[in-house]
Every structure is written in C-alpha cells, then in structure tokens.
C-alpha cells in the first residue's frame, strides 16, 4: 500500500501486508505543508509513518483507490472523512 500526491513519487508502507487480513488504513493531508501521511493499523500519530510531499496550499479535489492486477479482490469498507477536527475515529 502506498500514498502519493499528483507531483510526487509514491511512498510505500515498508512492511508486507497479508492477504485475507483486515487492516485499518489512515491517511492525513496537511495543505499548509503539502505533506500526505499514511498509517497502517494506527494506535497513535507517532511511529510507523510514511509521507510524501506535494504542492503547499493545494486543497484536496479528489481521492482515488487503485489496485494493480494479479492480486485478487480487495474489499474497502467504511471510508471516513473529517475536515474539521483532524481526528477520525478508527473504532466501529
């Protein structure tokens, strides 16, 4: 799994993910810094963070999910967005 902006090369999560296992994925984009950040199974904002830097001040105009061929089927459930507090609950 990876993350990028339109002007950056993807940054990939360093640990392989297992097929048929549920993961919680969290991302954050900071328009003031241009930094996009990715977490897998986060327990806090510290540690295990990959980031890609894009244009500063650019607002999000879209969000896309992409799957390469040959990997089977991925199921996406519960996409949550928070534009005010900066905190999205990962709990059910």
C-alpha positions as CSV (number, residue, x, y, z in Angstrom):
1,X,0.0,0.0,0.0
2,X,1.3,3.5,-0.8
3,X,0.5,7.1,-0.9
4,X,1.4,10.0,-3.2
5,X,0.3,13.4,-4.5
6,X,0.0,14.3,-8.1
7,X,3.5,15.7,-8.0
8,X,5.3,13.1,-6.0
9,X,6.5,9.5,-6.4
10,X,4.6,7.0,-4.3
11,X,5.9,6.2,-0.8
12,X,5.1,2.6,0.1
13,X,4.4,1.0,3.5
14,X,7.6,-0.8,4.4
15,X,6.0,-4.0,5.8
16,X,4.3,-6.5,3.5
17,X,0.5,-6.9,4.2
18,X,-1.1,-10.3,4.3
19,X,-3.9,-11.4,2.1
20,X,-7.3,-12.1,3.8
21,X,-6.4,-10.0,6.8
22,X,-8.3,-6.8,7.9
23,X,-6.3,-3.6,8.2
24,X,-7.2,-0.1,9.3
25,X,-5.6,2.4,7.0
26,X,-5.4,6.1,7.9
27,X,-4.2,9.0,5.8
28,X,-3.8,12.7,6.5
29,X,-3.1,15.6,4.2
30,X,-1.9,18.9,5.5
31,X,-2.4,21.6,2.9
32,X,-0.2,24.1,4.9
33,X,2.8,21.8,4.5
34,X,1.9,19.7,1.5
35,X,2.6,16.5,3.4
36,X,0.5,13.4,3.0
37,X,0.9,10.7,5.7
38,X,-0.1,7.1,5.8
39,X,-0.6,4.7,8.7
40,X,-1.5,1.0,8.8
41,X,-3.3,-0.1,12.0
42,X,-2.5,3.1,13.8
43,X,-2.6,3.3,17.6
44,X,-1.3,6.9,17.7
45,X,0.1,9.6,15.4
46,X,3.7,8.6,16.4
47,X,5.7,6.0,14.6
48,X,5.2,3.9,11.6
49,X,4.6,6.9,9.3
50,X,5.4,7.3,5.6
51,X,4.9,10.6,3.9
52,X,5.0,12.2,0.5
53,X,5.4,16.0,0.0
54,X,3.2,17.7,-2.6
55,X,2.5,21.3,-3.5
56,X,1.9,23.6,-0.5
57,X,-1.5,25.2,-0.2
58,X,-3.2,22.7,-2.6
59,X,-6.7,21.7,-1.5
60,X,-7.9,18.1,-2.0
61,X,-10.1,17.9,-5.1
62,X,-10.3,14.1,-5.3
63,X,-9.5,10.8,-3.7
64,X,-8.8,7.6,-5.6
65,X,-8.2,4.0,-4.8
66,X,-6.1,1.9,-7.2
67,X,-5.4,-1.8,-7.3
68,X,-2.9,-3.4,-9.6
69,X,-3.8,-6.6,-11.4
70,X,-3.0,-10.1,-10.3
71,X,-3.6,-9.6,-6.6
72,X,-7.1,-10.8,-6.2
73,X,-10.0,-8.8,-4.8
74,X,-9.7,-6.1,-2.2
75,X,-12.8,-5.1,-0.1
76,X,-13.0,-1.5,1.1
77,X,-15.3,-0.7,3.9
78,X,-16.1,2.4,5.9
79,X,-14.2,5.3,4.3
80,X,-14.4,8.2,6.9
81,X,-13.5,11.8,6.3
82,X,-13.1,14.6,8.9
83,X,-12.4,18.1,7.6
84,X,-12.7,20.0,10.9
85,X,-11.1,18.3,14.0
86,X,-8.3,16.5,12.4
87,X,-9.2,13.3,14.2
88,X,-11.1,10.4,12.6
89,X,-12.1,7.5,14.9
90,X,-11.0,4.1,13.8
91,X,-13.4,2.3,16.1
92,X,-16.6,0.6,15.0
